[in-house]
């Protein structure tokens, strides 16, 4: 400004109309400014609060190496934290967050719906992860739940209209990977947030299965069917019995039972065209790889290196063909999310099981009729049941603490009006009871051997 000129106040100009001919790219520049301000503000609050940003948020190798616990013990009820920094600034950070969390979530919602360029979207996803971690350490439960709801509904809107294939390419795939990574970090303190997250994993599992990446349970069932088809005579002679996977001493599945003999080869078929109704768009401009402000190059591209998870323009054009290794890592991460629940405390596992029961009730709410085709696949409807059984089988050492929640869920399925649902529920119920008895018997035999008492 010239010497002596009065600095204009933004509040005085807020109701003034825009110039009749704004500069080219002004809307993109405004949206990118919102992106910069929001992401850096969230990161600054997180740093002030002592929160360590989640490393390798979108990296496939980091996703393959994540687990729900560290050192074989029960995971602490908070993310990695600088305790001294948190103790010194937690009160100020809590005061700031209580005043601005609604504005932060509203801006993140706008950015997640508008930003498509991977180089920009990765900054938004990093900020969302830091915000969730900050809410956990500040015990802002209501903000945590709404932030998880925001991320989940942006991937699969409650209004529907999202093709499953779109979850495995482009910005949707980046958002799915980020959500899985954050859940791994905060699994022990999610509580009611599981209700928002699990339906996304339910649809994501179906999408991966359709692309040739079935879950462990689906692959095991397919192998069982193939064995029965290959040897029908021996199957008819053999007396029926319920089989269960082998477990180790603490109730977790043995490595030989966790995976099939080899990975399932994905069938790389061209994806159908992106559905025109893919979520509701807002009026904000869409930031793509080539979006620039009035001064040319994007500020994020000028001032930062290419972030993790970002792809080049050529790679973005071929987003219909994702890397099979990347999808396999995502598939394995989804399986391990339920298999490694033995690392969580009782309260965290019960919260997860309760949310799976709600997922099942929602999936079966329109399937009480005796006939007619189901709108979605049977395997997808049984997601809550299958994952409940998987959690129970990996927590046989404390099944008494989980039994009430598990059986309440399975009983509802075993008494469902639809015969296919009843059969699936009763089979799961019976198999779990057998697994429980076998684990109890094996534990007692081991105790007797160690004490030298022997016994039959």
ABEGO torsion letter per residue (X at the ends): XBBGBBBBBAAAAAABBBBABBBBGAAAAAAAAAAAAAAAAAAAAAAAAGBBBBBGAABAAAAAABBABBGGBBBBABBBBBAAAAAAAAAAAAAAAAAAAAAAAAAAAAAAAABABAAAAAAAAAAAAAAAAAAAAAGBAAAAAAAAAAAAAAABBAAEGBBAAAAABEAAAAAAAAAAAAAAAAAAAAEAAAAAAAAAAAAAAAAAAAAGBBBAAAAAAAAAAAAAAABAAAAAABBBBBBBBBBBAAGBBBAAAABBABBBBBBBBBBBBBBAABEBBBABBBBBAABBBAAEBBAAAAABBBBBGBBBAAAAAAAABBBAAAAAAAAAAAAAAAAAAAABBAAAAAAAAAAAAAAAAAAAAAAABABEBBABBAAAAAAAAAAAAAAAAAAAAAAAAAAAAAAAAAAAAAABABAAAAAAAAAAAAAAAAAAAAAAAAAAAAAAAAAGAEEX
